[in-house]
Amino acid sequence: METRGLGKTGLEVTRLGFGLAEIQRQEVQGGDVSDAARVLQTALDGGINFLDTAACYAGTEELIGKTVSHRRDDYVLATKCGHVVVDDTGEPWSAELIEHSIDRSLRRMKTDRVDILQLHSPKLEVLERGEAVDAIVRAREAGKTRFLGFSGDNEQAHWAVNSGVFDTLQTSFNLVDQHARNGLLADARDR
């Protein structure tokens, strides 16, 4: 499997990663995770070494914990934070909510650290206010994540790239959505 360096992390990840936003569809009623487990195990066995999830991806963090946490050294693990999900109380993008989300994610995935912790599509005002960014920086300082990432688009993604805070950028780029070609990808490459 072909690999590439990921952002400023120094991590080598497979060009094909596994985004878990849709895998919860594999879980059937009653909590049977055997199909999803088979998919995850097959991906890892096939050489894919990058798993990307989020607290707001309906149970995928728990799925990682139930099915592949025993293989933690076989993959680079990225998750996202900042959104209010079902069992949360509090203000989106607040330090308190982010800190709670990070600790919950670690418990769910049965790990003591993630490789990349990403802010997940906050508004520009949230980034400029700084509370959310400060919260993930503190998570890195506490050893809960190795690297910081930004997952989002448009002016927020430009802000994140130009801030110098983030080690990775995850942004939309496909046949229909080509906005990242307007300077974002070049700026990210330069940094």
Buried (B, 14 or more C-beta within 10 A) or exposed (E): EEBEEBBBBEBEBBEBBBBBEEBBEBBEEEEEBEEBBEBBEEBBEEEBBBBBBBBBBBBBBBBBBBBBBEEBEEBBBBBBBBBBBEEBEEEBBBBEBBBBBBEBBBEBBBBEBBBBBBBBBBEBEBBEEEBBBEBBBBBBEEEBBBBBBBBBBBEBBBBBBEBEBBBBBBBBBEEEEEEBEEEBBEBBEEB
